[in-house]
Amino acid sequence: MIKVSVLTAAYNAEKYIADCLDSLLSQSFSDFEVICVDDASTDKTPQILQEYSEKDHRVVYLRLNENGGQAKARNIALRRAKGEYICMLDADDWMSPDALQSAYDIFRIHPETDSVLFQVCEIYENKHRIYPMPGFQVLSGQEAFEKSLTWAIHGLYMIRASIHHCFPYDDSSKSYSDDNTTRMHYLQSREVRQCQGIYYYRQHHESVTHRISVRRFDYLRANESMRQQMIDAHVEKRLLKLYEKMRWLNLIDVYMFYYKNRRQLSLGDRQYGIDEMRRVWKSIDVKCLPNRLRWKFGYMPFHSSWFLFHLQEEIYFFLRSLIGKNR
């Protein structure tokens, strides 16, 4: 049986996919497969993946005829995965040469462990930043789940395949909903540990988190999906309350994206964004919000009037832009 399956979804990744695959093929650990799913790319990504699959039998190449988003592409890869443990590596990221070995060793030494986090180095415009994760030797799945609700711990890890196959990627939204899967994986884990292998997370202007696109509003629907999964899993009420606060903060953050970038969106996309934000605003359980937010300008819910909330956000982000210009 193959020890590790690496899932890679690629869309128009011709600039980065070679670095990604080279980092895997140079791993000190050799008993792995990498299942690459091309999500209907329009650049040279398919040709590059084909070349790598012909060069090394560990590279499995699949191509989709229609773009469905990362979560759907990863689920197709997941269905083909044969490994005892599974991790994902995005097409524009790469790993240190010891990453797979380091994670696998933790599973081997600690048989009760179900999830192993990599160390994460974030890279943006040639600047390096280590993800500020608190040090720990071991967390229970419940503890890791709670920390993941606020991303006190990140979501780049290797997991026991039996859990991943039971909990495939949440593809309820084209973007962002796959984050929910991380949290459910932690919740289902007996133990969560970390290793010293490094996942290099590249951020750039073409990535989902930096691109100016209507897809940014998917974040709100992904949050709703996470909330429903928490309800279905019967998590503690305090955790639902914590996540409701995060949903509120994320709504404000998405409004900031809308305020700053609406002129670069089509009229239809702008209206869609407004409709999505209004729908989510109405769904928030205001009683779950701490008083320091409920009475803080820019964050007050005004739950009886969308007009007042909308006006507050416009004034709030206008003032913030003035302060930014004067610095």
C-alpha positions in Angstrom: 0.0 0.0 0.0 1.2 3.5 -0.9 2.1 5.4 2.3 1.2 9.0 1.3 -1.1 10.5 -1.4 -0.6 14.2 -2.3 -3.5 15.9 -3.9 -2.8 18.8 -6.3 -5.4 20.9 -8.0 -4.1 23.1 -10.8 -5.7 25.9 -12.8 -3.6 28.1 -15.1 -0.5 27.3 -13.0 2.1 27.2 -15.7 4.3 29.7 -13.8 4.5 27.6 -10.7 3.6 23.9 -11.2 7.1 22.8 -12.1 8.4 24.1 -8.7 5.6 22.4 -7.0 6.2 19.0 -8.5 10.0 19.3 -8.3 9.7 19.8 -4.6 7.8 16.6 -4.3 10.0 14.5 -6.6 13.0 15.6 -4.6 11.5 14.5 -1.2 13.7 12.3 1.0 10.6 10.1 1.5 9.8 8.2 -1.7 6.7 6.0 -1.0 4.1 8.5 -2.2 1.9 9.4 -5.2 0.9 12.8 -6.3 -2.5 13.0 -8.0 -2.7 16.2 -10.2 -6.0 17.3 -11.4 -6.0 20.0 -14.1 -9.2 22.1 -13.5 -9.7 23.0 -17.2 -6.7 25.2 -17.6 -6.3 27.4 -20.6 -2.5 27.8 -20.4 0.3 25.2 -20.7 -0.5 23.5 -17.4 -1.9 20.3 -19.0 1.3 19.9 -21.2 3.5 20.3 -18.1 1.5 17.8 -16.1 1.6 15.3 -18.9 5.4 15.6 -19.2 5.8 15.0 -15.4 3.5 12.0 -15.5 5.5 10.5 -18.3 8.8 11.2 -16.5 7.8 9.7 -13.1 5.2 7.0 -12.5 4.4 8.6 -9.1 2.7 11.5 -10.8 -0.9 10.7 -11.8 -2.4 13.3 -14.2 -6.2 13.9 -14.7 -7.8 16.6 -16.7 -11.3 18.1 -16.3 -13.2 19.6 -19.2 -15.0 22.2 -17.1 -13.6 24.4 -14.3 -15.3 23.5 -11.0 -13.0 25.0 -8.4 -10.3 23.6 -6.1 -12.6 21.6 -3.8 -14.2 19.7 -6.6 -10.9 19.0 -8.3 -9.3 17.8 -5.0 -12.3 15.5 -4.4 -11.7 13.9 -7.8 -8.1 13.4 -6.8 -9.2 12.1 -3.4 -11.3 9.4 -5.0 -8.2 8.1 -6.8 -5.9 8.3 -3.7 -4.5 5.0 -2.5 -2.3 6.3 0.3 -2.6 5.5 4.0 -2.2 9.2 4.7 -3.2 12.2 2.6 -2.1 15.8 2.2 -2.7 18.4 -0.4 -0.2 20.7 -2.1 -1.5 23.6 -4.1 0.0 24.1 -7.6 1.7 27.4 -6.7 3.2 26.1 -3.4 6.1 23.8 -2.6 7.5 21.7 0.3 10.9 21.4 2.0 12.7 18.1 1.0 11.9 16.5 4.4 8.3 17.5 4.7 6.6 14.2 3.8 9.1 12.2 5.9 8.8 14.4 8.8 5.0 14.1 8.9 5.0 10.4 8.3 7.4 9.9 11.2 5.0 11.5 13.6 2.3 9.1 12.6 4.7 6.2 12.9 5.9 7.2 16.4 2.4 8.2 17.7 -0.2 5.7 16.5 -3.1 7.7 18.1 -2.3 10.7 16.0 -4.7 11.4 13.1 -3.6 14.8 11.8 -0.1 16.3 11.5 0.5 20.0 10.8 3.4 21.2 8.7 5.3 24.4 9.6 4.1 27.1 7.2 6.2 29.8 5.6 4.1 32.4 3.8 5.7 34.1 0.9 4.4 37.3 -0.7 6.4 39.6 -3.0 9.7 38.0 -1.8 8.8 38.5 1.8 8.9 35.5 4.1 6.7 35.1 7.2 6.4 32.1 9.5 2.7 31.4 10.3 2.4 32.5 14.0 1.1 29.2 15.4 1.4 28.6 19.1 3.8 25.9 20.0 2.3 22.6 21.1 3.2 18.9 21.3 -0.2 17.4 21.0 -3.8 18.7 20.9 -7.0 16.7 21.1 -9.2 16.9 18.0 -11.7 19.1 19.9 -8.9 21.5 20.9 -7.5 21.7 17.4 -11.1 22.3 16.0 -11.6 25.2 18.4 -8.3 26.8 17.5 -9.0 26.4 13.8 -12.3 28.4 14.1 -10.1 31.5 14.5 -7.2 30.1 12.5 -5.0 30.2 15.6 -3.6 27.0 14.0 -3.5 26.8 10.2 -5.0 24.2 7.8 -2.0 22.7 6.0 -1.5 19.2 7.3 -1.4 15.5 6.6 -4.3 13.3 7.7 -5.1 9.6 8.1 -6.9 8.6 4.8 -9.7 6.8 6.6 -10.9 10.2 8.0 -10.4 12.1 4.7 -12.4 9.6 2.7 -15.3 10.0 5.2 -15.0 13.8 5.1 -14.1 14.9 1.5 -13.7 18.5 0.6 -16.7 20.8 1.1 -17.5 22.0 -2.4 -20.6 23.9 -1.5 -18.9 27.1 -2.9 -16.5 27.4 -5.7 -13.9 29.1 -3.4 -13.2 29.0 0.3 -15.5 26.2 1.4 -12.6 23.7 1.4 -11.4 25.4 4.5 -14.4 23.8 6.3 -13.0 20.4 5.7 -9.9 21.2 7.6 -11.9 21.9 10.7 -14.0 18.8 10.4 -10.8 16.7 10.0 -9.5 18.2 13.2 -12.8 17.5 15.0 -12.7 13.9 14.0 -9.0 13.4 15.0 -8.0 11.7 18.2 -4.7 13.6 18.4 -3.3 16.5 16.4 0.4 17.1 16.3 2.9 19.1 14.3 6.1 18.2 12.5 9.2 20.2 11.4 8.6 19.8 7.6 7.8 23.1 5.9 5.0 24.0 3.6 5.9 27.1 1.5 2.6 28.9 0.9 3.0 31.3 -2.0 0.6 34.3 -2.2 0.4 36.4 -5.3 -1.9 38.7 -7.2 -3.4 35.8 -9.2 -4.3 33.8 -6.1 -7.9 33.5 -4.9 -7.2 35.5 -1.7 -5.7 38.5 -3.6 -7.7 38.4 -6.9 -10.4 41.0 -7.3 -13.3 38.8 -8.2 -16.9 38.1 -7.5 -15.7 34.8 -6.0 -14.7 36.7 -2.8 -18.4 36.7 -1.8 -18.2 32.9 -1.8 -16.5 33.3 1.6 -19.9 34.1 3.1 -21.6 31.0 1.8 -18.6 28.9 2.9 -19.1 30.3 6.4 -22.8 29.3 6.3 -21.9 25.8 5.3 -19.4 25.6 8.2 -22.0 26.7 10.7 -24.5 24.1 9.5 -21.8 21.4 9.7 -21.1 22.4 13.3 -24.9 22.2 14.1 -25.1 18.8 12.5 -22.0 17.6 14.5 -23.7 18.9 17.7 -20.7 21.0 18.8 -20.9 22.9 22.0 -23.0 26.1 22.0 -20.0 28.2 23.1 -18.2 27.1 19.8 -21.3 28.0 17.7 -21.3 31.4 19.5 -17.6 31.9 18.8 -18.1 31.0 15.1 -21.0 33.4 14.8 -18.7 36.2 15.9 -16.2 35.0 13.2 -19.0 35.1 10.6 -19.8 38.7 11.6 -16.1 39.7 11.4 -15.9 38.0 8.0 -18.9 39.9 6.8 -17.3 43.2 7.7 -14.1 42.1 6.0 -16.0 41.2 2.8 -17.7 44.6 2.9 -14.3 46.2 3.0 -13.4 44.2 -0.1 -16.6 45.4 -1.8 -15.9 49.1 -0.8 -12.4 49.1 -2.0 -12.9 47.2 -5.3 -16.5 47.6 -6.5 -15.5 49.8 -9.4 -13.5 46.9 -10.8 -16.6 44.6 -10.6 -19.4 44.5 -13.1 -22.8 46.0 -12.2 -24.2 42.5 -12.0 -21.3 41.3 -9.7 -21.8 44.4 -7.5 -25.5 43.7 -7.0 -24.8 40.0 -6.3 -22.3 41.1 -3.7 -24.7 43.5 -2.0 -27.5 40.8 -2.1 -25.2 38.2 -0.5 -24.0 40.6 2.2 -27.5 41.6 3.0 -28.7 38.0 3.2 -25.9 37.1 5.6 -26.3 40.3 7.7 -30.0 39.2 8.2 -28.9 35.7 9.3 -26.5 36.7 12.0 -27.5 35.9 15.6 -26.8 39.3 17.1 -27.1 37.8 20.7 -23.8 35.9 20.0 -21.8 39.1 19.4 -19.8 40.5 22.3 -20.8 43.9 23.5 -17.4 45.4 22.4 -18.4 44.6 18.8 -22.1 45.5 19.1 -21.3 49.0 20.2 -18.2 49.6 18.1 -18.6 51.9 15.1 -18.2 50.0 11.9 -19.3 46.7 13.6 -22.8 47.7 15.0 -25.4 45.3 13.5 -28.3 47.7 13.2 -30.3 44.5 12.7 -33.6 46.3 12.1 -32.3 48.4 9.2 -30.0 47.3 6.4 -29.9 50.9 5.3 -28.4 52.0 8.6 -25.9 49.1 8.5 -25.0 49.9 4.9 -24.6 53.6 5.7 -22.4 52.8 8.7 -20.0 50.7 6.6 -19.8 53.3 3.9 -18.8 56.0 6.4 -16.6 53.7 8.4 -14.5 52.6 5.4 -14.5 56.1 4.0 -12.9 57.4 7.2 -10.5 54.6 7.3 -9.4 55.5 3.8 -8.8 59.1 4.8 -6.7 58.0 7.8 -4.7 55.7 5.5 -4.0 58.6 3.1 -2.8 60.9 5.9 -0.3 58.4 7.2 
